[in-house]
């Protein structure tokens, strides 16, 4: 029996990757960096086991495809995440191995932007809803693309 109305859903998928970085801004002196970032400014860096969770949906209708029964094929999504997240970031020094972070401070906020931009190139237009990056269980960043701040 076919449903009489479209069924709506959002898909979430997570990956975990390990990477190291040093919080350091070229715009600040060494002393200012030490003061701002504390132990995270260690010249030898420090590491995290990051978790990136994505929420995927269709922009205007979150309809489950009546033929496949899916919003998006999870096998395809896994491949997109492998290319956009795991290959460039897993077991890397963000500051030295990822060109994006040569000029951008490798904060979790900027990491979320990097992941968003990489995924946006691969996913069907309008399907990426948000990226959530867990640096630790206590430090979590949510990014939903460019949003205009209103006063």
C-alpha positions in Angstrom: 0.0 0.0 0.0 1.6 3.3 -1.1 1.5 6.3 1.3 -1.0 8.9 0.3 1.2 11.8 1.3 5.0 12.4 0.9 7.0 11.1 3.8 9.6 13.6 5.1 13.0 12.7 6.6 16.5 14.1 7.3 19.5 11.8 7.3 22.4 12.1 9.8 25.7 10.4 9.4 28.9 10.7 11.5 32.6 10.0 10.9 35.4 10.1 13.3 38.9 11.2 12.4 42.2 12.0 14.2 44.2 15.1 13.5 46.6 17.4 15.2 47.0 21.2 15.0 48.4 24.3 16.7 46.1 27.2 17.4 48.2 30.1 16.2 47.4 33.3 14.3 50.0 34.9 12.0 48.3 38.2 12.8 49.3 38.0 16.5 52.7 38.1 18.2 54.0 34.9 19.9 53.1 36.3 23.3 49.6 37.3 22.1 49.1 33.8 20.7 50.3 32.2 24.0 47.9 34.4 25.9 44.9 33.8 23.6 45.3 30.1 22.9 47.2 28.9 26.0 48.3 25.3 25.9 46.7 24.9 22.5 49.4 27.2 21.1 52.1 24.5 21.9 54.7 24.8 19.1 54.6 21.0 18.6 50.8 21.1 18.4 48.2 18.8 20.0 45.7 16.2 18.8 42.0 15.4 18.8 39.7 12.6 17.9 37.2 14.7 16.0 33.7 13.6 15.1 31.9 15.2 12.2 28.1 14.7 12.1 26.2 15.8 9.0 22.5 16.4 8.7 21.4 15.9 5.1 18.0 17.0 3.7 16.5 18.1 0.5 16.2 21.9 0.4 12.5 22.4 -0.3 11.1 18.9 0.3 12.6 16.3 2.6 10.7 13.6 0.7 11.6 10.0 0.9 11.9 8.8 -2.7 8.9 6.5 -3.3 10.9 4.1 -5.4 14.2 3.7 -3.4 12.7 4.5 0.0 15.6 6.9 0.7 16.3 10.6 1.0 19.9 9.9 -0.1 21.8 6.7 -0.8 23.9 6.1 2.3 26.6 4.4 0.2 27.0 7.6 -1.9 27.0 9.7 1.3 29.7 7.5 2.8 31.8 8.0 -0.3 31.2 11.8 -0.3 32.3 11.9 3.4 35.4 9.9 2.6 36.5 12.3 -0.1 35.5 15.5 1.7 36.5 14.7 5.3 38.6 11.5 5.7 41.0 11.9 2.9 42.1 15.5 3.5 41.9 15.4 7.4 42.3 12.0 8.9 45.8 11.5 10.6 47.0 14.8 9.3 48.6 17.9 10.8 45.9 20.4 9.8 48.3 23.3 9.7 51.0 21.6 7.6 49.1 19.0 5.5 45.9 20.9 4.6 46.5 23.9 2.4 43.3 25.6 3.5 44.8 26.1 7.0 48.0 27.6 5.8 46.4 31.0 6.2 43.3 30.1 8.3 43.6 29.4 12.1 42.7 25.7 12.5 40.0 26.2 15.1 37.0 23.8 15.2 34.9 26.7 13.8 37.1 26.9 10.7 37.2 23.1 10.5 33.4 23.0 10.3 33.5 25.6 7.5 36.2 23.6 5.6 34.1 20.4 5.9 30.9 22.3 4.8 32.7 23.7 1.7 34.1 20.3 0.7 30.8 18.5 1.1 28.8 21.2 -0.7 30.9 20.5 -3.8 30.0 16.8 -3.8 26.4 16.6 -2.5 23.4 17.3 -4.6 22.6 21.1 -4.5 20.6 22.1 -1.4 20.9 18.8 0.5 23.5 19.8 3.1 21.6 21.2 6.1 24.3 21.4 8.8 27.7 20.2 9.8 28.4 19.5 13.5 32.0 19.0 14.6 32.9 17.6 18.0 36.4 18.5 19.0 35.7 17.0 22.4 32.5 15.9 24.2 32.3 19.4 25.6 33.4 21.5 22.6 31.0 21.3 19.6 30.6 23.6 16.6 27.5 23.7 14.4 27.8 25.3 11.0 24.9 25.8 8.6 26.7 27.7 5.8 26.7 31.4 5.3 24.1 33.1 7.4 23.5 36.8 7.6 23.6 38.1 11.2 20.8 40.6 12.0 21.0 43.1 14.8 
